[in-house]
């Protein structure tokens, strides 16, 4: 899978450069940039006609902050992504999502990128916090979220946070630590952010709700949608998408 190949490439980069986290500065930049917008976006969610849907949309807007896809991202790109996410079609079954949240005793929320995690917080705050464990990467890879990022944006203050023990830009179960595997197997619901997590978990026998913006033709074909579509769907429903 692309995350497996990316893992190998970036291990080579870290080895050659002797830099443990080549993306540290840009991760800090996007965390700070999104944190400056947090209060305004929080107000927007809290006063929306449908706070949950608005939070889902903003979470997907953050999914565009992906330096595995883009060589650089301007702050204007972030605002454009937010504007589009608030009005573009969203493919999801809200009632099924809410039912799964209410039914679950434990929920794993698999995070994706730095910066994006600030917008994930808006969604997490719409969910029962006592049920949630936020999962981040075990080691730096691209601009993906680590424990330091979760602490920086305040998520470690409101939910449990753990790492998966892996340096892959996705969730390759065979590469994850035993603690994460146990939590994954026991979780009643998994919320998975981003295309890398989709590429590694789309065929796992588990109730996984994938939240992402589709970024390539291969994944669009696999899901049955168009590049650029916004998705919040149970994996089992992916081939029957409806707005």
C-alpha positions, -999 to +999 in steps of 0.1 A: +000+000+000+011+036-004+016+040+034+039+010+035+060+024+006+059+058+023+071+043+056+102+027+038+110+059+019+109+082+050+129+057+071+156+061+044+153+099+045+156+100+083+186+077+081+204+097+054+197+131+069+201+121+106+170+142+113+145+124+134+115+146+124+121+164+091+086+179+092+088+192+128+088+229+118+059+227+094+038+206+118+043+233+145+034+259+119+000+243+110-008+235+146-003+272+155-022+284+124-052+263+131-052+271+168-055+308+160-088+299+141-101+275+168-122+299+188-140+313+157-146+278+143-158+266+177-183+294+178-194+285+143-200+248+153-218+257+185-242+281+168-248+260+136-282+245+128-265+211+129-234+213+151-224+176+144-225+180+107-207+212+108-180+196+129-177+167+105-173+191+076-146+211+093-128+179+103-128+170+066-115+205+056-085+197+077-078+166+058-064+187+030-034+196+052-014+167+038+022+170+029+023+135+015+001+149-013+012+186-015+047+199-015+035+231+002+002+245+016-005+282+020-027+297+047-051+308+020-055+271+010-067+264+045-094+290+044-105+279+009-107+243+022-128+254+051-151+275+029-156+246+005-161+220+032-190+240+047-210+239+015-199+210-007-219+178-008-211+155+021-216+117+017-227+102+050-255+085+069-259+107+099-284+085+117-261+055+114-231+074+127-251+087+157-265+053+164-230+037+163-217+064+187-246+059+211-242+021+210-205+021+215-189+018+249-155+026+235-145+046+205-110+048+189-104+080+169-075+075+145-059+109+138-041+119+106-022+151+102-009+180+123-030+211+120-059+189+109-060+177+145-073+211+157-103+206+134-107+170+147-110+185+181-141+203+170-157+170+161-144+151+191-160+178+213-194+168+198-189+132+209-191+116+244-155+124+255-155+096+282-157+070+254-129+082+232-093+073+229-074+094+204-047+074+185-016+091+170+015+078+152+042+061+173+070+080+156+074+110+133+064+104+097+056+131+072+034+157+089+013+131+107+001+136+143+023+124+172+018+127+210+035+161+210+009+174+185-020+161+205-006+178+236+000+211+218-036+214+206-050+205+240-066+172+231-046+153+257-065+175+283-100+163+272-096+126+260-073+097+265-044+097+240-022+068+229+002+061+201+000+030+178+038+022+180+043+026+142+060+051+119+037+044+089+016+072+074-015+049+079-025+021+102-007-010+092-019-034+119+010-058+116+034-029+124+015-016+154+022-022+191+003-049+211-014-023+232-030-006+202-039-039+186-058-049+218-076-016+219-085-018+182-099-053+186-119-044+217-132-010+205-169-010+196-164+018+170-134+032+151-134+066+135-106+068+110-094+101+096-076+104+062-067+086+031-037+068+046-058+052+072-084+043+046-057+026+024-046+004+053-079-004+070-106-004+043-108-042+042-105-049+080-135-067+095-145-040+119-171-012+123-149+016+109-163+050+099-139+066+075-138+104+074-118+118+045-115+140+014-108+117-016-075+128-032-068+104-060-085+084-088-076+050-074-093+057-040-123+073-058-127+042-079-124+020-049-150+039-029-173+046-058-171+084-058-152+113-074-119+129-065-126+157-041-157+142-026-161+144+012-168+111+029-181+101+064-192+065+059-192+031+075-169+009+055-197-015+048-217+013+030-189+026+008-202+012-024-237+027-019-228+063-012-256+088-009-256+125+000 
